[in-house]
Amino acid sequence: MRVGRPPSCRCSRPRGEVTKLDDSIGETVAKAVAEAKNGDLLLLENVRFYKEEEKNDPAFAEKLAANADLYVNDAFGTAHRAHASTEGVTKYLKPSVAGFLLQKELDYLDGAVTTPKRPFAAIVGGSKVSSKITVIESLLNKVDKLIIGGGMVFTFYKARGYSVGSSLVEEEQLELATKLEALAKEKGVELLLPTDVVVADKFAPDANTQIVSADAIPDGWMVRAPARARLACQAARGAPAAPPFRMPDARLRLGSPCIRLFVIARSERTGL
């Protein structure tokens, strides 16, 4: 239900007809389901087009469930969100189960954390330190290196005494960032932040940009992305990641993809 409008629908060995519908709920969907034959595949509209989705609206979740007999969640990247199509719908469909891809991701993470290859690094991104505190504290008991990125890095920068320009900072979490760095040092974990960054003079597609050292961010400028991904994984053999590592600007959406490609390339060379 989250696929939206792909340029082409190439499904793995479809047994029947593949039909794209322009809705996810309602009479059109109900009619298509009723008329579908065994082996047919119905690709519904992207549920993010409905405001009720992210609100986890019970009525909307019930409508999503109305045309199904069971629920399979194979969207690892959104499984943590309590939205109508990920959490709400499970109240109306039994059984509700994990798909093969989701299970594969969970099995990998379980193995990576319980019996990691060392040195073991974790990459944590996101906008807020406060929303990742439990994750960070848990990882500090398991990893050799912890790489911080995304919007939360500004709070760590400011806690270190760096100027962050106009970048958003959780002022109330500066003490927490300092404590986390101290805890990492106490446990012998190397906590790494991007050493240089891409900055912009405004939050707009036509912004002027430049690469500067993380401790030399100009006043009035904001950080948009880490300039180098190599730092994140150069010494790691195992690296589970929790992105994002970039800002939502089409020209600068490079942080997470670069990290991902670096990890993939390194794994092919070293068996990460």
Secondary structure, 3 states (H helix, E strand, C coil): CCCCCCCCCCCCCCCCCEEECCCCCCHHHHHHHHHCCCCCEEECCCHHHCHHHHCCCHHHHHHHHCCCCCEEECCHHHCCCCCCCCCHHHHCCCCEEECHHHHHHHHHHHHHHHCCCCCEEEEECCCCCCCCHHHHHHHCCCCCEEEECCCCHHHHHHHCCCCCCCCCCCHHHHHHHHHHHHHHHHCCCEEECCCEEEEECCCCCCCCEEEEECCCCCCCCEEEEECCCHHHHCCCCECCEECCCCCCCHHHCCHHHHHHHHHHHHHHHHCC
